Amino acid sequence: MPLTPLDIHNKEFSRGFRGYDEDEVNEFLDQIIKDYEILIREKKETEERLDSLNERLGHFTTIEETLNKSIVVAQEAGEEVKRNAMKESKLIIKEAEKNADRIVNEALSKARRIAIEIEELKKQSKVFRTRFKMLIEAQLDLLDTNDWDQLMEFDVDATDLKTLKEEETLT
């Protein structure tokens, strides 16, 4: 066990013949007691400061651990958000591609229907043209016949018509 200032103060030396000067020894011991007390006080202050610093260090260590955990949690949350965003973007792209395919297929189907309608209209216009041409040719043939000339030569007497009408009413 280390000496205390009180141990030094209470220390008694045996006296011998022609020993050391008692006042010098006491003075030296008093100086040792003062220095020793200062050292003990400084040691106690240093230990208290060390305890305080250790306590603060523990506090900061706890904060550091908490921050590290928070960073890890934030990173994991960020990764989760990133994964979810990737999934969502893939779903959006897939839906957009599906819609684009549907729109393209509808457009192609509509284009096919229009092409079929155009072909049908072409056929109908050819039939119409052919029939119209035949009608015009038939009408021209009628104009070219001699029946028109005969009609012009036909002479009807109005008096004959009157007698015919009277006869019909009598019968």
PLY file of the C-alpha trace (Angstrom):
ply
format ascii 1.0
element vertex 171
property float x
property float y
property float z
element edge 170
property int vertex1
property int vertex2
end_header
0.00 0.00 0.00
1.42 3.41 -0.95
2.45 5.94 1.66
0.09 8.76 2.50
1.21 12.24 3.55
0.01 11.38 7.06
2.29 8.29 7.10
5.23 10.49 6.19
4.27 13.08 8.77
3.92 10.53 11.59
7.10 8.66 10.73
9.48 8.61 13.67
13.09 7.81 13.25
15.17 6.28 16.02
17.81 8.56 17.36
21.35 7.62 17.24
24.55 9.16 18.33
25.80 11.53 15.82
22.67 11.09 13.68
21.15 13.55 11.23
20.07 17.03 12.24
16.50 16.66 13.37
15.34 20.08 12.11
16.80 19.44 8.66
15.15 16.05 8.48
11.79 17.51 9.63
12.07 20.34 7.15
12.86 17.90 4.36
9.97 15.67 5.42
7.63 18.69 5.43
8.74 19.48 1.90
8.18 15.84 0.87
4.70 15.94 2.51
3.76 19.09 0.56
5.06 17.70 -2.72
3.44 14.35 -2.05
0.09 16.02 -1.26
0.34 18.02 -4.48
1.09 14.85 -6.43
-1.82 13.01 -4.79
-4.16 15.95 -5.51
-2.96 16.14 -9.11
-3.34 12.39 -9.43
-6.90 12.59 -8.06
-7.73 15.49 -10.42
-6.19 13.58 -13.31
-8.20 10.48 -12.40
-11.39 12.56 -12.13
-10.61 14.20 -15.46
-9.84 10.79 -16.94
-13.17 9.46 -15.60
-14.97 12.48 -17.06
-13.20 12.03 -20.39
-13.93 8.30 -20.35
-17.57 9.08 -19.64
-17.65 11.57 -22.52
-15.82 9.08 -24.69
-18.44 6.47 -23.80
-21.15 8.99 -24.65
-19.51 9.78 -27.99
-18.93 6.11 -28.64
-22.64 5.52 -28.06
-23.46 8.40 -30.39
-21.04 7.00 -32.97
-22.63 3.56 -32.72
-26.08 5.11 -33.02
-24.98 7.15 -36.04
-23.39 4.09 -37.64
-26.59 2.13 -37.09
-28.59 5.05 -38.48
-26.33 5.20 -41.52
-26.74 1.46 -42.07
-30.51 1.77 -41.69
-30.55 4.76 -44.07
-28.42 2.87 -46.59
-30.70 -0.15 -46.34
-33.76 2.09 -46.71
-32.11 3.78 -49.69
-31.36 0.42 -51.27
-34.95 -0.70 -50.61
-36.28 2.50 -52.19
-33.93 1.97 -55.12
-35.06 -1.66 -55.53
-38.71 -0.63 -55.34
-38.12 2.15 -57.86
-36.43 -0.31 -60.21
-39.33 -2.76 -59.85
-41.83 0.02 -60.44
-39.93 1.33 -63.45
-39.79 -2.17 -64.92
-43.54 -2.53 -64.39
-44.17 0.86 -66.00
-41.95 -0.04 -68.96
-43.65 -3.42 -69.30
-47.09 -1.77 -69.20
-45.97 0.88 -71.71
-44.61 -1.82 -74.05
-47.86 -3.74 -73.70
-49.86 -0.60 -74.50
-47.56 0.21 -77.40
-47.99 -3.32 -78.79
-51.75 -3.01 -78.41
-51.77 0.38 -80.15
-49.55 -0.91 -82.97
-51.72 -4.01 -83.39
-54.87 -1.89 -83.45
-53.27 0.44 -86.01
-52.20 -2.51 -88.18
-55.67 -4.03 -87.92
-57.24 -0.70 -88.86
-54.81 -0.29 -91.75
-55.72 -3.79 -92.99
-59.45 -2.99 -92.76
-58.90 0.27 -94.66
-56.83 -1.53 -97.32
-59.63 -4.12 -97.70
-62.22 -1.33 -97.93
-60.09 0.45 -100.56
-59.86 -2.75 -102.62
-63.62 -3.24 -102.26
-64.25 0.36 -103.38
-61.94 -0.16 -106.37
-63.90 -3.26 -107.36
-67.21 -1.43 -106.91
-65.95 1.53 -108.96
-64.86 -0.84 -111.78
-68.29 -2.52 -111.71
-70.02 0.86 -111.67
-67.84 2.13 -114.53
-68.52 -0.98 -116.57
-72.28 -0.79 -115.96
-72.35 2.95 -116.63
-70.41 2.44 -119.87
-72.83 -0.32 -120.89
-75.79 1.95 -120.10
-74.34 4.79 -122.16
-73.55 2.43 -125.04
-77.09 1.03 -124.87
-78.50 4.55 -124.94
-76.24 5.42 -127.92
-77.41 2.27 -129.68
-81.00 3.40 -129.11
-80.19 6.75 -130.62
-78.59 5.07 -133.62
-81.66 2.92 -134.43
-84.08 3.70 -137.24
-86.97 3.84 -134.80
-86.36 7.54 -134.34
-86.64 8.15 -138.05
-89.87 6.22 -138.18
-91.30 8.24 -135.35
-90.55 11.40 -137.22
-92.31 10.07 -140.27
-95.34 8.96 -138.37
-98.20 11.33 -139.00
-101.28 11.27 -136.87
-104.39 13.18 -137.75
-106.09 14.82 -134.80
-109.56 14.21 -136.26
-108.92 10.52 -136.35
-108.04 10.59 -132.69
-111.29 12.28 -131.82
-113.37 9.65 -133.61
-111.41 6.87 -131.96
-112.06 8.36 -128.56
-115.78 8.66 -129.22
-115.97 5.09 -130.32
-114.29 3.93 -127.23
-116.66 5.79 -124.99
-119.63 4.25 -126.75
-118.52 0.76 -126.35
0 1
1 2
2 3
3 4
4 5
5 6
6 7
7 8
8 9
9 10
10 11
11 12
12 13
13 14
14 15
15 16
16 17
17 18
18 19
19 20
20 21
21 22
22 23
23 24
24 25
25 26
26 27
27 28
28 29
29 30
30 31
31 32
32 33
33 34
34 35
35 36
36 37
37 38
38 39
39 40
40 41
41 42
42 43
43 44
44 45
45 46
46 47
47 48
48 49
49 50
50 51
51 52
52 53
53 54
54 55
55 56
56 57
57 58
58 59
59 60
60 61
61 62
62 63
63 64
64 65
65 66
66 67
67 68
68 69
69 70
70 71
71 72
72 73
73 74
74 75
75 76
76 77
77 78
78 79
79 80
80 81
81 82
82 83
83 84
84 85
85 86
86 87
87 88
88 89
89 90
90 91
91 92
92 93
93 94
94 95
95 96
96 97
97 98
98 99
99 100
100 101
101 102
102 103
103 104
104 105
105 106
106 107
107 108
108 109
109 110
110 111
111 112
112 113
113 114
114 115
115 116
116 117
117 118
118 119
119 120
120 121
121 122
122 123
123 124
124 125
125 126
126 127
127 128
128 129
129 130
130 131
131 132
132 133
133 134
134 135
135 136
136 137
137 138
138 139
139 140
140 141
141 142
142 143
143 144
144 145
145 146
146 147
147 148
148 149
149 150
150 151
151 152
152 153
153 154
154 155
155 156
156 157
157 158
158 159
159 160
160 161
161 162
162 163
163 164
164 165
165 166
166 167
167 168
168 169
169 170
